[in-house]
């Protein structure tokens, strides 16, 4: 998949495009429906498929005091969009100057002059342009003016429309199982393995710690069943994933760490490797223990619960 970060990166060939636009945070089942339809329409008509998205999220720019928590990083989003068969992704930097364009100026500059749109595929609730003045009716009218067609696709979902906001709330609350149902896959957090305090190793449960700049929305504090994958390993390992501040040890730094079941970390060196953690289900919330013995007993219970969830 080609990746563009500005109009100056777009080629000037004569190939027409089928375009969709949106924030696509999480690339959930609804997004996938639209993106796959765009790829299919383009293939049917020998056109190029392209998705346009924004970074940062527009809501963060317009409400800077309340930045939007992102389910996926831009890199994660790009990788997930590529899996839908889309040929190109245009990541538009979003700021107040960009937001000040009229709906018509936006369509003319991007869809018509730069991207050679022949078909624009969106949801019925699409909004664009200054103060969100552009609607689906606006888009249809501009299509007639500039010579492209407009098609709408309904993003249906179980119990209502799929929603990035709802999925975001589910992850923040720790309901990763329900979020996975909406996403169509397990929610993922990934980054580099760094050294921790080695307390887990001392207790007999060595963990791989994610760097603070990990990508993906971190779920609520607690213990989770999930799968860990490392860049130098070909398989996914069952894991007990801990999120929190280690209150038993009076910690104050929020961490994400994974204990890989049935693996001693001496058996394979994972430090500085890229680790992906796929969250399957929450086992429990964060608990403060009065002593080491109680903590170790609970950790054994957690691992038994993880095995049951993962059927290992």
For each residue, the residues with C-beta under 8 A, 3 or more apart:
1: 78 81 82 86 87 88 89
2: 87 88 89
3: 78 88 89 91
4: 9 10 88 89 90 91
5: 9 91 93
6: 9 10 92 93
7: 10 109 110 114
8:
9: 4 5 6
10: 4 6 7 90 114 115
11:
12:
13:
14: 116
15: 47 48 116
16: 45 47 48 116 117 118
17: 42 47 48 49 50 88 115 116 117 118 119
18: 38 41 42 45 47 48 49 50 117 118 119 120 121
19: 38 50 51 52 111 115 117 119 120 121
20: 34 35 38 50 51 52 120 121 122
21: 51 52 53 120 122 126 128
22: 31 34 51 52 53 122 123 126
23: 53 54 57 58 164
24: 27 31 35 51 53 77 81
25: 57 70 71 72 77 164 168
26: 31 71 72 164 167 168 183
27: 24 31 32 35 72 77 80 81 84 183
28: 31 32 162 163 164 167 182 183 184
29: 32 33 157 162 182 183 184
30: 33 34 155 156 157 161 162 163
31: 22 24 26 27 28 34 35 155 162
32: 27 28 29 35 36 84 184
33: 29 30 36 37 153 155 156
34: 20 22 30 31 37 38 121 122 123 153 155
35: 20 24 27 31 32 38 39 51 81 84 85 86
36: 32 33 39 40 84 85
37: 33 34 40 41 121 153
38: 18 19 20 34 35 41 42 49 50 51 86 121
39: 35 36 42 43 49 84 85 86 87
40: 36 37 43 44 85
41: 18 37 38 44 45 47 49 119 121 151
42: 17 18 38 39 45 47 48 49 87
43: 39 40 46 49 85
44: 40 41
45: 16 18 41 42 118 119
46: 43
47: 15 16 17 18 41 42 118 119
48: 15 16 17 18 42 87 88
49: 17 18 38 39 41 42 43 85 86 87 88
50: 17 18 19 20 38 86 87 88 89 90 115
51: 19 20 21 22 24 35 38 81 86 88 89 90
52: 19 20 21 22 89 90 92 110 115
53: 21 22 23 24 77 81 89 90 91 92
54: 23 57 58 91 92 93 94
55: 74 91 92 93 94
56: 60 61 67 94
57: 23 25 54 60 61 68 70 94
58: 23 54 61 62 94 99
59: 62 63 68
60: 56 57 63 64 67 68
61: 56 57 58 64 94 95 96 99
62: 58 59 99
63: 59 60 66 67 68
64: 60 61 67
65:
66: 63
67: 56 60 63 64
68: 57 59 60 63
69: 168 172 217
70: 25 57 73 217
71: 25 26 164 167 168 171 187 216 217
72: 25 26 27 76 77 80 215 216 217
73: 70 76 77 215 216
74: 55 77 78 91
75: 78 79 215
76: 72 73 79 80 188 190 215 216
77: 24 25 27 53 72 73 74 80 81
78: 1 3 74 75 81 82 89 91
79: 75 76 82 83
80: 27 72 76 77 83 84
81: 1 24 27 35 51 53 77 78 84 86 89
82: 1 78 79 86 89
83: 79 80
84: 27 32 35 36 39 80 81
85: 35 36 39 40 43 49
86: 1 35 38 39 49 50 51 81 82 89
87: 1 2 39 42 48 49 50
88: 1 2 3 4 17 48 49 50 51
89: 1 2 3 4 50 51 52 53 78 81 82 86
90: 4 10 50 51 52 53 110 115
91: 3 4 5 53 54 55 74 78
92: 6 52 53 54 55 98 110
93: 5 6 54 55 98
94: 54 55 56 57 58 61 98 99
95: 61 98 99
96: 61 99 100
97: 100
98: 92 93 94 95 101
99: 58 61 62 94 95 96 130
100: 96 97 130
101: 98 105 106 109 129 130
102: 105 106 129 130 133
103: 106 107 128 129 130 133 134 138 142
104: 107 108 129 142
105: 101 102 108 109 129
106: 101 102 103 109 110 111 128 129 134
107: 103 104 110 111 112 128 129 134 139 142 146
108: 104 105 111 112 113 142 146
109: 7 101 105 106 112 113 114
110: 7 52 90 92 106 107 113 114 115
111: 19 106 107 108 114 115 117 120 146 148
112: 107 108 109 115 116 117 146 147 148
113: 108 109 110
114: 7 10 109 110 111
115: 10 17 19 50 52 90 110 111 112
116: 14 15 16 17 112
117: 16 17 18 19 111 112 120 148
118: 16 17 18 45 47 148 149
119: 17 18 19 41 45 47 148 149 150 151
120: 18 19 20 21 111 117 139 143 148 149 150 151
121: 18 19 20 34 37 38 41 150 151 152 153
122: 20 21 22 34 126 136 139 150 151 152 153
123: 22 34 126 152 153 154 155
124: 136 152 154
125: 136
126: 21 22 122 123 134 135 136 139
127: 132 134 135
128: 21 103 106 107 132 134 138 139
129: 101 102 103 104 105 106 107 132 133 134 138
130: 99 100 101 102 103 133
131:
132: 127 128 129
133: 102 103 129 130 138
134: 103 106 107 126 127 128 129 138 139
135: 126 127 138 139
136: 122 124 125 126 139 140 150 152
137: 140 141
138: 103 128 129 133 134 135 141 142
139: 107 120 122 126 128 134 135 136 142 143 150
140: 136 137 143 144 150
141: 137 138 144 145
142: 103 104 107 108 138 139 145 146
143: 120 139 140 146 147 148 149 150
144: 140 141
145: 141 142
146: 107 108 111 112 142 143
147: 112 143
148: 111 112 117 118 119 120 143
149: 118 119 120 143
150: 119 120 121 122 136 139 140 143
151: 41 119 120 121 122
152: 121 122 123 124 136
153: 33 34 37 121 122 123
154: 123 124
155: 30 31 33 34 123 161 162
156: 30 33 161 162
157: 29 30 160 161 162 163 182
158: 181 182
159:
160: 157 163
161: 30 155 156 157
162: 28 29 30 31 155 156 157 166 167 182
163: 28 30 157 160 166 167 182
164: 23 25 26 28 71 167 168
165: 168 169
166: 162 163 169 170 182
167: 26 28 71 162 163 164 170 171 179 182 183
168: 25 26 69 71 164 165 171 172 217
169: 165 166 172 173
170: 166 167 173 175 176 178 179 182
171: 71 167 168 174 175 176 179 187 217 219 220
172: 69 168 169 217 219 220
173: 169 170 220
174: 171 219 220 221 222 224 282 285
175: 170 171 178 179 282
176: 170 171 179 180 186 187 219 224 279 280 281 282
177: 180 181 280 281 282
178: 170 175 181 182
179: 167 170 171 175 176 182 183 187
180: 176 177 183 184 185 186 187 279 280
181: 158 177 178 184
182: 28 29 157 158 162 163 166 167 170 178 179
183: 26 27 28 29 167 179 180 186 187
184: 28 29 32 180 181
185: 180 188 278
186: 176 180 183 226 227 278 279 280
187: 71 171 176 179 180 183 216 217 219 278 279
188: 76 185 216 276 277 278 279
189: 210 214 215 216 217 218 219 256 276 277 279
190: 76 210 214 215 216 274 275 276 277
191: 210 211 213 214 215 274 275
192: 210 211 214 272 273 274 275
193: 208 209 210 211 230 270 271 272 273 274 275
194: 209 210 211 271 272
195: 198 209 271
196: 199 200 207 209 255 257
197: 246 249
198: 195 201 202 206
199: 196 202 203 246 249
200: 196 203 205 206 207 257 259
201: 198 204 205 206 207 265
202: 198 199
203: 199 200 292 295 296 299
204: 201 296
205: 200 201 240 259 299
206: 198 200 201 259 264 265
207: 196 200 201 242 257 258 259
208: 193 228 230 257 258 260 265 270 275
209: 193 194 195 196 255 256 257
210: 189 190 191 192 193 194 214 255 256 257 258 275 277
211: 191 192 193 194 214
212:
213: 191
214: 189 190 191 192 210 211 218 256
215: 72 73 75 76 189 190 191
216: 71 72 73 76 187 188 189 190
217: 69 70 71 72 168 171 172 187 189
218: 189 214 243 254 256
219: 171 172 174 176 187 189 222 224 243 279 282
220: 171 172 173 174 243 282 285
221: 174 243 244 245 254 285 286
222: 174 219 242 243 244 282 283 284 285 286
223: 240 241 242 243 282 283 284 302 306
224: 174 176 219 240 241 242 243 279 280 281 282 283
225: 238 239 240 241 280 281 283 305 306 309 310
226: 186 238 239 241 258 277 278 279 280
227: 186 236 237 238 239 277 278 280 310
228: 208 236 237 238 239 241 258 260 275 276 277 278
229: 233 235 236 237 275 276 278
230: 193 208 233 237 268 270 273 274 275
231: 273 274 275
232: 268 270 273
233: 229 230 237 268 270
234:
235: 229
236: 227 228 229 278
237: 227 228 229 230 233 260 261 263
238: 225 226 227 228 260 261 262 306 307 310 312
239: 225 226 227 228 258 259 260 261 277 306
240: 205 223 224 225 258 259 261 283 299 302 303 306
241: 223 224 225 226 228 256 257 258 259 277 279
242: 207 222 223 224 255 256 257 258 259
243: 218 219 220 221 222 223 224 254 255 256 286
244: 221 222 247 254 255 286
245: 221 251 252 253 254 255 286
246: 197 199 249 250 251 255
247: 244 250 251 286 287 288
248: 288 289 295
249: 197 199 246
250: 246 247
251: 245 246 247 255
252: 245
253: 245
254: 218 221 243 244 245
255: 196 209 210 242 243 244 245 246 251
256: 189 209 210 214 218 241 242 243 277
257: 196 200 207 208 209 210 241 242
258: 207 208 210 226 228 239 240 241 242 275 277
259: 200 205 206 207 239 240 241 242 303
260: 208 228 237 238 239 263 265
261: 237 238 239 240 303 306 307 312
262: 238
263: 237 260 267 268
264: 206 267
265: 201 206 208 260 268 269 270
266:
267: 263 264
268: 230 232 233 263 265
269: 265 273
270: 193 208 230 232 233 265 273 275
271: 193 194 195
272: 192 193 194
273: 192 193 230 231 232 269 270
274: 190 191 192 193 230 231
275: 190 191 192 193 208 210 228 229 230 231 258 270
276: 188 189 190 228 229
277: 188 189 190 210 226 227 228 239 241 256 258
278: 185 186 187 188 226 227 228 229 236
279: 176 180 186 187 188 189 219 224 226 241 282
280: 176 177 180 186 224 225 226 227 309 310
281: 176 177 224 225 309
282: 174 175 176 177 219 220 222 223 224 279 285
283: 222 223 224 225 240 302 305 306 309
284: 222 223 287 302 305
285: 174 220 221 222 282
286: 221 222 243 244 245 247
287: 247 284 298
288: 247 248
289: 248 292 294 295 298
290: 294
291: 294 295
292: 203 289 295 296
293: 296 297
294: 289 290 291 297 298
295: 203 248 289 291 292 298 299
296: 203 204 292 293 299 300
297: 293 294 300 301
298: 287 289 294 295 301 302
299: 203 205 240 295 296 302 303
300: 296 297 303 304
301: 297 298 304 305
302: 223 240 283 284 298 299 305 306
303: 240 259 261 299 300 306 307
304: 300 301 307 308
305: 225 283 284 301 302 308 309
306: 223 225 238 239 240 261 283 302 303 309 310 312
307: 238 261 303 304 310 311 312
308: 304 305 311
309: 225 280 281 283 305 306
310: 225 227 238 280 306 307
311: 307 308
312: 238 261 306 307
